[in-house]
Amino acid sequence: MTKTTVPESHRTHKYIDPEKAHQRVKKRVMINNIAHVLFFLTIVFAMAVLCVLIFNIIKDSIGWLDWKFITGKLSIKPEKAGIKGVIMGSALLMAVVAPVTLFVGVATAIYMEEYSKKGAIHALININIANLAGVPSVIFGLLGLTVFGRLFGLGSSILAGGLTLSLLVLPNVVVASQEAIKAVPNSLREASYGLGATKWTTVRKVVLPGALPGIMTGSILALSRAIGETAPLVVLGIPTLIMKIPTGVMDDFTALPIQIYYWTLDTVLTKEYANLAAATIVVLLGTLFVLNSAAIIIRNKFQRRY
């Protein structure tokens, strides 16, 4: 007699107790609800702390933040102090950081993803770039002081500060740009090559437009970090009381986070400096809000286009 083989689909499955299955589902739903509540409470707590901080800062700045404060010069007397030179210093600093970071960062990402051969060296470079993003900012300050401040003789100029901050945020821009370029489908590249386009034409006309929203997002976040950094500039020896308003990249300067830092320290001696620091924080927050809003608008425009 031939042995009959029972098909897999006809075999008897293991019996599952409906009550136990119901209990397992009920337990998973309960865990999901608990996690949902915990995450919601975490967000509420973070937002509450942020609102309290912003409220206190705005409260302390009332009566001090006015047009005279924004357009006035620095002074050792709190009632006469202004931050026009500080704002100009931060603006010129970003005028150095933005083009250097964007050009070098995006160019590095394009080379690594489109031209460099994949292998051990490529992986090693990527790991080192990612690790640089986690290096403390004070280390970049020491590097900037050694290379730009002393070796190149730039001292505590805007150019030295801008190049130092560019090194600080450059790994973030490279990593963000690489991820944005990777997200562009290979089918678009192949279609471009099929039409006879060169490598550079494909990168310029196909890859970059498709990756532009992601590149801009990472770049804006990096620049937002740069405009609020204090430690590298402190190490570089940026002064805090400069009466002259900077007009070029070789001038000495002070910046918004530096002035906030030192006015906060001076609060121990003169309590009015706390109000000046609060008013300057409001200006810095407003600047970040405007920059990020503009970045979101530009990013959304390119997303709709491509």
C-alpha positions as CSV (number, residue, x, y, z in Angstrom):
1,M,0.0,0.0,0.0
2,T,1.3,3.4,-0.9
3,K,1.5,5.9,1.9
4,T,-0.7,8.9,1.5
5,T,0.9,12.3,2.2
6,V,-1.4,14.8,3.8
7,P,-1.0,18.3,2.3
8,E,0.4,21.0,4.6
9,S,-2.8,23.0,4.3
10,H,-4.9,20.0,5.5
11,R,-2.8,19.2,8.6
12,T,-4.3,19.9,12.0
13,H,-3.1,23.2,13.5
14,K,-2.2,23.6,17.1
15,Y,-5.3,24.5,19.2
16,I,-5.3,28.1,20.4
17,D,-7.4,28.9,23.5
18,P,-9.6,31.9,22.6
19,E,-9.5,33.1,26.2
20,K,-5.7,33.1,26.3
21,A,-5.5,34.9,22.9
22,H,-8.0,37.5,24.1
23,Q,-5.9,38.0,27.2
24,R,-2.7,38.5,25.2
25,V,-4.5,41.0,22.9
26,K,-5.9,42.9,25.9
27,K,-2.4,43.0,27.5
28,R,-0.9,44.4,24.3
29,V,-3.6,47.1,24.0
30,M,-3.0,48.1,27.7
31,I,0.7,48.4,27.1
32,N,0.1,50.5,24.0
33,N,-2.2,52.8,25.9
34,I,0.3,53.2,28.8
35,A,3.1,54.0,26.3
36,H,0.8,56.5,24.6
37,V,0.1,58.3,27.9
38,L,3.7,58.3,28.9
39,F,4.9,59.8,25.6
40,F,2.1,62.4,25.7
41,L,3.1,63.4,29.3
42,T,6.7,63.6,28.2
43,I,5.8,66.1,25.5
44,V,3.5,68.0,27.8
45,F,6.3,68.3,30.4
46,A,8.9,69.4,27.8
47,M,6.5,72.0,26.4
48,A,5.6,73.2,29.9
49,V,9.3,73.7,30.8
50,L,9.9,75.5,27.5
51,C,6.9,77.8,28.1
52,V,8.0,78.7,31.6
53,L,11.5,79.5,30.3
54,I,10.2,81.7,27.5
55,F,7.7,83.4,29.8
56,N,10.4,84.3,32.3
57,I,12.7,85.5,29.6
58,I,10.1,87.7,28.0
59,K,9.0,89.0,31.5
60,D,12.6,90.0,32.3
61,S,13.1,91.7,29.0
62,I,10.0,93.9,29.3
63,G,11.1,97.5,29.6
64,W,14.6,96.8,28.2
65,L,13.9,95.4,24.7
66,D,13.2,98.4,22.5
67,W,14.4,100.0,19.3
68,K,17.1,102.0,21.3
69,F,18.4,98.7,22.7
70,I,18.6,97.1,19.2
71,T,20.2,100.1,17.5
72,G,22.5,101.2,20.4
73,K,26.1,100.4,21.1
74,L,27.5,98.4,23.9
75,S,28.2,100.2,27.2
76,I,29.4,99.4,30.7
77,K,26.2,101.1,31.9
78,P,23.2,98.8,31.6
79,E,20.7,101.5,31.0
80,K,22.7,102.8,27.9
81,A,23.7,99.4,26.5
82,G,22.7,98.3,23.0
83,I,23.4,95.4,20.7
84,K,23.7,96.8,17.2
85,G,27.3,95.8,17.0
86,V,26.5,92.3,18.4
87,I,23.8,91.8,15.8
88,M,26.2,92.9,13.0
89,G,28.8,90.5,14.4
90,S,26.4,87.6,14.3
91,A,25.2,88.5,10.8
92,L,28.8,88.7,9.4
93,L,29.7,85.5,11.2
94,M,26.8,83.7,9.5
95,A,27.9,85.3,6.2
96,V,31.1,83.3,6.5
97,V,29.6,80.1,8.0
98,A,26.8,79.7,5.5
99,P,28.7,79.6,2.1
100,V,31.7,77.7,3.5
101,T,29.5,75.1,5.1
102,L,27.1,74.6,2.3
103,F,29.7,74.5,-0.5
104,V,32.1,72.2,1.2
105,G,29.5,70.0,2.9
106,V,27.3,69.5,-0.2
107,A,30.4,69.0,-2.4
108,T,31.7,66.3,0.0
109,A,28.4,64.5,0.1
110,I,28.1,64.5,-3.7
111,Y,31.6,63.1,-4.0
112,M,31.1,60.4,-1.4
113,E,27.8,59.2,-2.8
114,E,28.1,59.7,-6.6
115,Y,31.8,59.5,-7.4
116,S,33.7,57.7,-4.6
117,K,34.1,53.9,-5.0
118,K,32.3,52.0,-2.3
119,G,34.7,50.0,-0.1
120,A,36.6,49.9,3.2
121,I,38.1,53.4,2.8
122,H,34.7,54.8,1.8
123,A,33.1,53.2,4.9
124,L,36.0,54.5,7.1
125,I,35.5,58.0,5.9
126,N,31.8,57.9,6.5
127,I,32.3,56.6,10.1
128,N,34.8,59.4,10.8
129,I,32.5,62.0,9.5
130,A,29.6,60.7,11.6
131,N,31.9,60.6,14.7
132,L,33.0,64.2,14.1
133,A,29.3,65.2,14.6
134,G,29.6,64.1,18.2
135,V,32.8,65.9,19.1
136,P,32.3,68.5,21.8
137,S,32.2,72.1,20.5
138,V,35.0,73.2,22.7
139,I,37.4,70.9,20.9
140,F,36.6,72.7,17.6
141,G,37.3,76.0,19.5
142,L,40.7,74.7,20.4
143,L,41.3,73.7,16.8
144,G,40.2,77.1,15.5
145,L,42.4,78.9,18.0
146,T,45.4,76.8,16.9
147,V,44.9,76.8,13.2
148,F,43.0,80.0,12.3
149,G,43.8,82.2,15.2
150,R,47.5,81.5,15.6
151,L,48.8,79.6,12.6
152,F,47.0,81.8,10.0
153,G,47.3,84.9,12.2
154,L,43.5,85.7,12.0
155,G,43.3,86.3,15.7
156,S,39.8,86.8,17.0
157,S,38.4,88.1,13.8
158,I,35.0,87.3,12.2
159,L,36.8,85.2,9.6
160,A,38.5,83.0,12.3
161,G,35.2,82.6,14.2
162,G,33.3,81.8,11.0
163,L,35.8,79.1,9.8
164,T,35.8,77.6,13.3
165,L,32.0,77.3,13.4
166,S,32.0,76.0,9.9
167,L,34.2,73.1,11.0
168,L,31.8,72.5,13.9
169,V,28.6,72.1,11.8
170,L,30.2,70.7,8.7
171,P,29.8,67.0,9.7
172,N,26.1,67.6,10.2
173,V,25.7,69.1,6.8
174,V,27.6,66.3,5.1
175,V,25.6,63.5,6.8
176,A,22.3,65.2,6.1
177,S,23.2,65.8,2.4
178,Q,24.4,62.2,2.0
179,E,21.1,60.9,3.3
180,A,19.1,63.2,1.0
181,I,21.2,62.1,-2.0
182,K,20.7,58.4,-1.1
183,A,16.9,59.0,-1.0
184,V,16.8,59.9,-4.7
185,P,15.7,56.8,-6.6
186,N,18.3,55.2,-8.8
187,S,15.7,54.9,-11.6
188,L,15.9,58.7,-12.1
189,R,19.7,58.4,-12.5
190,E,19.3,55.5,-15.0
191,A,16.7,57.4,-17.0
192,S,19.1,60.4,-17.2
193,Y,22.0,58.1,-18.4
194,G,19.6,56.5,-20.9
195,L,18.9,59.8,-22.5
196,G,22.7,60.4,-22.9
197,A,23.4,62.7,-20.0
198,T,26.8,62.8,-18.4
199,K,27.6,62.1,-14.8
200,W,27.8,65.7,-13.8
201,T,24.7,66.6,-15.8
202,T,22.8,63.9,-14.0
203,V,24.0,65.0,-10.6
204,R,23.2,68.7,-11.3
205,K,19.9,68.3,-13.1
206,V,18.4,65.2,-11.5
207,V,20.1,64.3,-8.1
208,L,20.5,67.7,-6.6
209,P,17.0,69.0,-7.3
210,G,15.5,65.8,-5.8
211,A,17.8,65.9,-2.7
212,L,17.4,69.7,-2.2
213,P,14.7,69.6,0.4
214,G,16.6,67.2,2.6
215,I,19.9,69.1,2.1
216,M,18.2,72.4,3.0
217,T,16.6,70.9,6.1
218,G,20.0,69.6,7.4
219,S,21.8,72.8,6.5
220,I,19.3,75.1,8.2
221,L,19.5,73.0,11.4
222,A,23.3,73.1,11.3
223,L,23.3,76.9,10.8
224,S,20.8,77.3,13.6
225,R,23.2,75.4,15.8
226,A,26.1,77.6,14.7
227,I,24.4,80.9,15.4
228,G,23.8,79.8,19.0
229,E,27.2,78.3,19.8
230,T,29.2,79.9,22.6
231,A,32.1,77.6,23.6
232,P,34.1,77.7,20.4
233,L,34.0,81.5,20.4
234,V,35.0,81.7,24.1
235,V,38.0,79.5,23.4
236,L,38.9,81.6,20.4
237,G,39.1,84.7,22.7
238,I,36.2,86.7,21.3
239,P,35.9,89.9,23.4
240,T,32.6,91.0,25.0
241,L,32.8,94.8,25.0
242,I,33.5,96.3,21.6
243,M,32.3,99.8,20.9
244,K,33.2,99.7,17.2
245,I,30.6,98.1,15.0
246,P,32.3,95.5,12.7
247,T,32.1,96.1,9.0
248,G,34.3,93.4,7.5
249,V,35.3,89.8,8.1
250,M,38.8,90.8,9.4
251,D,37.3,93.0,12.2
252,D,37.1,91.9,15.8
253,F,33.6,91.2,16.9
254,T,31.2,89.8,19.5
255,A,28.1,87.7,18.9
256,L,24.7,87.2,20.4
257,P,25.4,84.0,22.4
258,I,28.8,85.5,23.7
259,Q,27.1,88.6,24.9
260,I,24.3,86.6,26.6
261,Y,26.9,84.4,28.3
262,Y,28.9,87.2,29.7
263,W,26.0,89.4,30.7
264,T,24.6,86.4,32.6
265,L,28.0,86.1,34.4
266,D,28.0,89.8,35.3
267,T,24.5,89.5,36.9
268,V,26.3,88.6,40.1
269,L,27.8,92.2,40.1
270,T,25.0,94.1,38.5
271,K,21.5,92.6,38.5
272,E,20.3,94.7,35.6
273,Y,22.6,92.6,33.3
274,A,20.0,89.8,33.7
275,N,17.5,92.0,32.0
276,L,20.0,92.8,29.2
277,A,20.7,89.1,28.8
278,A,16.9,88.3,28.6
279,A,16.4,91.0,26.0
280,T,19.3,89.6,23.9
281,I,17.9,86.1,24.2
282,V,14.6,87.3,22.8
283,V,16.4,88.8,19.9
284,L,18.3,85.5,19.3
285,L,15.1,83.5,19.5
286,G,13.4,85.8,17.1
287,T,16.3,85.5,14.7
288,L,16.2,81.7,14.8
289,F,12.4,81.7,14.3
290,V,12.7,83.9,11.2
291,L,15.5,81.8,9.7
292,N,13.7,78.5,10.4
293,S,10.4,79.8,9.0
294,A,12.1,81.0,5.8
295,A,13.8,77.6,5.5
296,I,10.5,75.7,5.9
297,I,8.9,77.9,3.3
298,I,11.7,77.4,0.8
299,R,11.9,73.6,1.5
300,N,8.1,73.2,1.0
301,K,8.4,75.1,-2.3
302,F,11.0,72.8,-3.6
303,Q,9.1,69.7,-2.4
304,R,6.1,70.8,-4.4
305,R,8.3,71.5,-7.4
306,Y,10.2,68.2,-7.4
